[in-house]
Each structure stands twice: as structure tokens, then as C-alpha cells.
Amino acid sequence: MKKMNAIVSVCVLLCLAACTNDTKSSAGKPQTSAEQTQAQNKKVRTEQDVMEAVFNQLSQENKERIVGTWKDATVSKTVLKESMIGSNADKSYVGKEVYLVNFTTNEKQKPNNIVVFADTRTFQLVGYGLVD
């Protein structure tokens, strides 16, 4: 019976150890909540930097079509495909990861957005996306 209790105890401990959700830093140490907050703030700051940098590269005509400000855009990363971009885009980025920045416009009909792709390091505008 003691043997059975020991086996059950070990199984429970292994399950508990596997279920813990310790966030580790790059050094392998658990991150504090301050470090987690700092990492999240850095991600938000980078996204804001991307949105602002891309917005500043748009033509005045496109800026005037956008509802709100650059802060209202959404940002994600994607691998660029040739079917996603217009003819004037930098095709050297096809197959590479880029930022996709989506701005909502004041158009009455769909699509009512502008999609812009940007370099992940420099935030340089790569091209405009095709929208349906």
C-alpha cells in the first residue's frame, strides 16, 4: 500500500510540475511581473512605432482617407506572397516576413481599408496590399 501511495504521489507531483506556467526569461530564470510588463510595453511600443512610421510614409491623399489617426491602425506580421501585393511593390520581400499595417478608411463601400507592408527592421514601406 505504501508503494502505491508513493507512485500516486510522484504522479501528482509530476502533473503539477508539468502544469505550472512559469514564464522564463532568456536566461532561463522566471520573469517577474515587472519584466513581463516591460516586455509587453516594448511590444506595444514597437507596434506603435511601426504604425507611425508607415503612416508618415503615406501620400497626403491616403492620409486624408484614413479614419482617426495612425494610432487606430492594426499591426501584424506575415510572410509576404506575390498575390498579396500590387504591381509597384518591392518584390524582393516576397517570401520574407513583413509587417502588415491595416488602416480603416472613410470609404462608404467595402473594402474600406488600406493595407500597407513594411520592412520588419527599418519600417520602410514595401508596398500596398490588394484588398477585396
VEXDREN-2710 file (C-alpha; in Angstrom, 1 decimal):
% VEXDREN-2710
k/r/px/py/pz
1/MET/0.0/0.0/0.0
2/LYS/2.9/2.4/0.8
3/LYS/4.3/1.6/-2.6
4/MET/1.0/2.6/-4.3
5/ASN/0.8/5.8/-2.3
6/ALA/4.4/6.7/-3.3
7/ILE/3.6/6.1/-7.0
8/VAL/0.4/8.2/-6.8
9/SER/2.3/11.0/-5.0
10/VAL/5.0/11.0/-7.7
11/CYS/2.4/11.1/-10.5
12/VAL/0.6/14.0/-8.8
13/LEU/3.9/15.9/-8.4
14/LEU/4.8/15.4/-12.0
15/CYS/1.4/16.5/-13.2
16/LEU/1.7/19.7/-11.0
17/ALA/5.2/20.4/-12.3
18/ALA/4.1/20.0/-15.9
19/CYS/1.1/22.3/-15.4
20/THR/2.9/25.2/-13.9
21/ASN/3.0/28.2/-16.2
22/ASP/6.3/29.9/-15.2
23/THR/7.3/32.4/-17.8
24/LYS/11.1/32.1/-18.3
25/SER/13.4/34.9/-19.4
26/SER/16.1/34.3/-22.0
27/ALA/18.5/33.4/-19.2
28/GLY/16.2/30.6/-18.0
29/LYS/15.1/32.4/-14.8
30/PRO/11.4/33.1/-14.1
31/GLN/10.4/36.6/-15.2
32/THR/8.9/38.9/-12.6
33/SER/5.7/40.6/-13.4
34/ALA/7.6/43.8/-13.9
35/GLU/9.7/42.1/-16.6
36/GLN/6.6/40.7/-18.2
37/THR/5.0/44.2/-18.2
38/GLN/8.2/45.7/-19.6
39/ALA/8.3/43.1/-22.4
40/GLN/4.6/43.7/-23.2
41/ASN/5.2/47.5/-23.2
42/LYS/8.2/47.1/-25.6
43/LYS/5.9/45.1/-28.0
44/VAL/3.2/47.7/-27.9
45/ARG/5.8/50.5/-28.4
46/THR/7.3/48.7/-31.4
47/GLU/3.8/48.3/-32.9
48/GLN/3.1/52.0/-32.4
49/ASP/6.5/52.8/-34.0
50/VAL/5.6/50.7/-37.0
51/MET/2.1/52.3/-37.3
52/GLU/3.5/55.8/-37.0
53/ALA/6.5/55.2/-39.4
54/VAL/4.2/53.7/-42.1
55/PHE/1.6/56.4/-41.7
56/ASN/4.3/59.1/-42.2
57/GLN/5.3/57.5/-45.5
58/LEU/1.7/57.5/-46.9
59/SER/0.7/60.1/-49.5
60/GLN/-1.3/63.1/-48.2
61/GLU/-4.3/61.7/-50.2
62/ASN/-4.2/58.4/-48.4
63/LYS/-3.7/60.1/-45.0
64/GLU/-6.8/62.1/-45.6
65/ARG/-8.8/58.9/-46.4
66/ILE/-7.9/57.3/-43.0
67/VAL/-10.4/57.4/-40.2
68/GLY/-8.8/58.5/-37.0
69/THR/-5.1/58.6/-36.6
70/TRP/-2.2/56.2/-37.1
71/LYS/-2.9/55.0/-33.6
72/ASP/-6.1/53.4/-34.8
73/ALA/-4.3/51.1/-37.2
74/THR/-3.7/47.4/-36.6
75/VAL/-0.3/45.7/-37.0
76/SER/0.6/42.0/-37.5
77/LYS/3.5/40.1/-39.1
78/THR/3.0/38.0/-42.2
79/VAL/5.1/36.2/-44.8
80/LEU/4.6/38.3/-48.0
81/LYS/3.2/36.5/-51.0
82/GLU/3.2/37.9/-54.5
83/SER/-0.6/37.5/-54.7
84/MET/-0.9/40.0/-51.7
85/ILE/0.8/43.0/-53.3
86/GLY/0.2/45.5/-56.1
87/SER/2.5/45.9/-59.1
88/ASN/4.5/48.8/-57.6
89/ALA/5.6/46.9/-54.5
90/ASP/9.2/45.7/-53.8
91/LYS/9.1/42.1/-55.0
92/SER/12.4/41.3/-53.2
93/TYR/10.3/40.9/-50.0
94/VAL/8.2/38.0/-51.4
95/GLY/8.7/35.0/-49.1
96/LYS/10.0/37.2/-46.2
97/GLU/8.3/38.2/-43.0
98/VAL/7.0/41.8/-43.1
99/TYR/4.7/44.0/-41.0
100/LEU/1.1/44.3/-42.3
101/VAL/-0.4/47.6/-41.3
102/ASN/-4.1/48.0/-41.8
103/PHE/-5.7/51.4/-41.8
104/THR/-9.5/51.9/-41.9
105/THR/-10.7/54.5/-44.4
106/ASN/-13.8/56.6/-44.7
107/GLU/-15.0/54.9/-47.9
108/LYS/-18.7/54.2/-47.9
109/GLN/-18.3/50.8/-49.7
110/LYS/-16.2/47.8/-49.0
111/PRO/-13.3/47.4/-49.0
112/ASN/-12.8/50.4/-46.7
113/ASN/-9.2/49.9/-45.7
114/ILE/-5.7/50.4/-46.8
115/VAL/-3.2/47.6/-46.3
116/VAL/0.5/48.5/-46.2
117/PHE/3.5/46.2/-45.9
118/ALA/6.7/47.4/-44.2
119/ASP/10.2/46.0/-43.5
120/THR/10.5/44.5/-40.0
121/ARG/13.8/46.2/-39.2
122/THR/13.6/49.6/-40.8
123/PHE/9.7/50.0/-41.0
124/GLN/10.3/51.2/-44.6
125/LEU/7.2/50.9/-46.8
126/VAL/7.5/47.8/-49.0
127/GLY/4.2/48.2/-50.9
128/TYR/0.4/48.4/-50.7
129/GLY/-1.7/45.3/-50.3
130/LEU/-4.5/44.2/-52.5
131/VAL/-7.9/44.3/-50.7
132/ASP/-11.1/42.5/-51.6
END
